[in-house]
Amino acid sequence: MEILGIDVGGSGIKGAIVDTEKGKIISDRIRIATPKPSTPGAVADVVREIKDQLNWKENIGVAFPTVVVNGKAMYSSNLHKSWKGTQIDDLFCEYSGETVTVINDADAAGIAEMRFGAGRHHHAGLVIVVTIGTGLGSGVFWDGQIIPNFELGRMFYKNGELIEYYAADSARKREDLSFEVWGKRLNKFLKHVERILTPDYIILGGGVSKHIHKFRDQIEINTPFVVSEKLNNAGIIGAAVNAADHHK
C-alpha cells in the first residue's frame, strides 16, 4: 500500500509518499518550515501544500508532536497553545479533502524503527525509541507492541523546567552548545529514563542522530543503545504505516 506520510515538527513539517509494505519513501521528500505562529489553520495549510505538491489524492498518515487520543491533541506541547483539544484528524481532513489518521510523532518513529529499522531484531522486553529534535519524544514498546503516548521529555528537571528544554537538540542550537557539552545533557536525560524504566534497549533517533560520532562518548548508560536507521524519515514512514494499519 502507498500512503502519504507527514511528520509535523516544531521547526519543520516533512512529507513523502511511502511504500508501507517495505517501509521506504518512494517520492520526493518535501520539507516546509513550521509556520510562526504554528496555529492549527496555519499548520493545516502546510499539510495541504505538501499533499498538493505531491499530487496526492488518497489516505494520509500524520505524526504529530503531542499526546494524541482518538485523533485529538491533548496538549499543545511545542506548537501554538490553541492546539490543545483540537481534533487533528478532522481538521486536516477538512483542509486536505482526504481521510487522515494521526499518531504521536515519537510513536510513529518507533513503529518505523521496530518494523523496518534498528529495532526489527530487538522485539523482546522494553524498547524505547527517543527522538531528539525540538523536543525529546519517546516511543515505548513492550515485546514489540506499542504503549502509546509516553512523554518522557516532559519530565520535570531543575526548578520545574521540563527536561526537554534542557536536553533536546533545540537547546543545543538555542544556547550554541558544543556537541560535547550538549551530549552530557542528553546523557542526564537518558540516565533518568534508565533509572525509572530499566529498558532493555534504546534507539536514538531524530535528525541529530546522524551526528552520533560527535557525542557518543558522552553517553554513559548501562542500557545497550543504537542509532535509528531511518533517522529523520522515521516519523514520515511510521505515520504512513500506522495509517495503513488502520485501513486494512
Protein Blocks (a to p, Z undefined) as FASTA:
>chain_A
ZZddddddfkbccdddddfknopafbdcdddddddddbfklmmmmmmmmmmmnopabdcd
ddddbddeehiafbfkjacfklgopafklmmmmmnopacddddfklmmmmmmmmmmmmlm
mmghjdddddddfbccddddeehiacehiafklpcceehiafklmmmmklmmmnopafkl
mmmmmmmmmmmmmmmnopabdcdedjklmmmmmmmmmpccfbdcdddfklmmmmmmmmmm
mmmmmmZZ
